Amino acid sequence: MPPGPVDLRLLAGSRLLIWQRAQAPAYYDLVVGAFRDAGLDPVVDTRLRRATTRVAEIASGETVAVLPSQAAAFPQPGVRYRAIQGGPTASVDVVWQAAESRREVLAALDVVRLNVVDVA
């Protein structure tokens, strides 16, 4: 596979390792929906629950997974991380205590406010 973003259609027929819909319904719908939007009917595998088991399964070449891009920050032997061309996007919310006073948390919120449009 050439370097760069992967066309989701190249994963046709691959077994898709994903959390059960009951565990993460929005994630499941986003990922499975992206496959279906690409005209694919993914072979969904929800049997593995532990992250270490999932990584071993992916490294074996038996399956693929669609993970948040932050997963690439923690590389694992035998696993390649590639962006999906035109891949799904998810919103992320920042939640904090209303009466927050810790300097570290307030500084982190300032960074978020400088880089994100809609933060109260």
C-alpha positions as CSV (number, residue, x, y, z in Angstrom):
1,M,0.0,0.0,0.0
2,P,1.5,3.4,-0.9
3,P,2.2,6.0,1.8
4,G,-0.4,8.7,2.5
5,P,-4.1,8.6,3.3
6,V,-5.9,5.3,2.6
7,D,-9.0,5.1,0.4
8,L,-11.6,3.3,2.6
9,R,-12.5,1.2,-0.4
10,L,-9.1,-0.5,-0.3
11,L,-10.3,-2.1,3.0
12,A,-13.2,-3.9,1.2
13,G,-13.5,-7.4,2.6
14,S,-11.3,-6.7,5.6
15,R,-12.5,-7.8,9.0
16,L,-13.3,-4.6,11.0
17,L,-12.3,-4.7,14.6
18,I,-14.6,-2.4,16.5
19,W,-16.2,-1.9,20.0
20,Q,-19.7,-3.3,20.3
21,R,-22.4,-0.7,19.5
22,A,-23.8,-1.0,23.0
23,Q,-20.3,0.2,24.4
24,A,-19.9,3.1,22.0
25,P,-22.9,3.7,19.8
26,A,-21.8,7.0,18.3
27,Y,-18.3,5.6,17.4
28,Y,-19.8,2.4,16.0
29,D,-22.3,4.3,13.9
30,L,-19.7,6.8,12.7
31,V,-17.2,4.1,11.6
32,V,-19.7,1.6,10.1
33,G,-21.5,4.5,8.5
34,A,-18.3,5.6,6.8
35,F,-17.8,2.1,5.3
36,R,-21.4,2.1,4.1
37,D,-21.1,5.6,2.7
38,A,-18.2,4.3,0.6
39,G,-20.4,1.5,-0.7
40,L,-18.9,-1.2,1.6
41,D,-20.6,-3.6,3.9
42,P,-17.9,-4.2,6.6
43,V,-17.3,-7.5,8.2
44,V,-17.7,-6.4,11.8
45,D,-15.9,-8.1,14.6
46,T,-16.8,-7.0,18.1
47,R,-15.5,-9.9,20.1
48,L,-12.3,-8.4,21.5
49,R,-12.6,-6.0,24.4
50,R,-9.0,-5.5,25.7
51,A,-6.9,-2.9,23.8
52,T,-3.8,-5.1,24.0
53,T,-5.6,-8.0,22.4
54,R,-6.9,-5.7,19.7
55,V,-3.4,-4.5,18.8
56,A,-2.1,-8.1,18.7
57,E,-5.0,-9.0,16.3
58,I,-4.3,-6.0,14.1
59,A,-0.5,-6.8,14.1
60,S,-1.3,-10.4,13.0
61,G,-2.8,-9.0,9.8
62,E,-6.1,-10.7,10.5
63,T,-8.1,-7.5,10.9
64,V,-8.2,-3.7,10.6
65,A,-9.5,-1.0,12.9
66,V,-10.6,2.6,12.6
67,L,-9.3,4.5,15.5
68,P,-9.1,8.2,16.6
69,S,-6.0,9.8,15.0
70,Q,-4.5,10.2,18.5
71,A,-3.8,6.4,18.6
72,A,-0.9,7.0,16.2
73,A,0.9,8.9,19.1
74,F,1.3,5.5,20.8
75,P,2.8,3.3,18.0
76,Q,2.8,-0.4,18.5
77,P,5.1,-3.0,16.9
78,G,3.7,-4.5,13.7
79,V,0.9,-1.9,13.4
80,R,0.7,0.9,10.8
81,Y,-1.4,4.0,11.4
82,R,-2.7,5.8,8.3
83,A,-5.3,8.5,7.8
84,I,-8.4,7.7,5.9
85,Q,-8.9,9.8,2.8
86,G,-12.1,11.8,3.4
87,G,-12.5,9.8,6.6
88,P,-15.1,10.2,9.2
89,T,-14.8,13.1,11.7
90,A,-16.1,13.2,15.2
91,S,-16.7,16.2,17.5
92,V,-14.9,16.2,20.8
93,D,-16.2,18.0,23.9
94,V,-14.2,19.5,26.7
95,V,-15.8,19.2,30.1
96,W,-14.6,20.8,33.3
97,Q,-15.9,21.7,36.7
98,A,-17.9,24.9,36.8
99,A,-15.9,26.3,39.8
100,E,-12.5,25.2,38.4
101,S,-9.6,27.1,40.0
102,R,-6.5,25.0,39.3
103,R,-4.0,26.9,37.3
104,E,-3.1,23.9,35.1
105,V,-6.7,23.3,34.1
106,L,-7.4,27.0,33.4
107,A,-4.2,27.2,31.3
108,A,-5.3,24.2,29.3
109,L,-8.7,25.7,28.8
110,D,-7.1,28.9,27.5
111,V,-5.2,26.9,24.9
112,V,-8.5,25.3,23.8
113,R,-10.2,28.7,23.6
114,L,-7.4,30.0,21.4
115,N,-7.6,27.1,19.0
116,V,-11.3,26.2,19.0
117,V,-14.2,28.5,18.0
118,D,-17.0,27.3,20.2
119,V,-15.9,27.1,23.9
120,A,-17.9,28.7,26.7
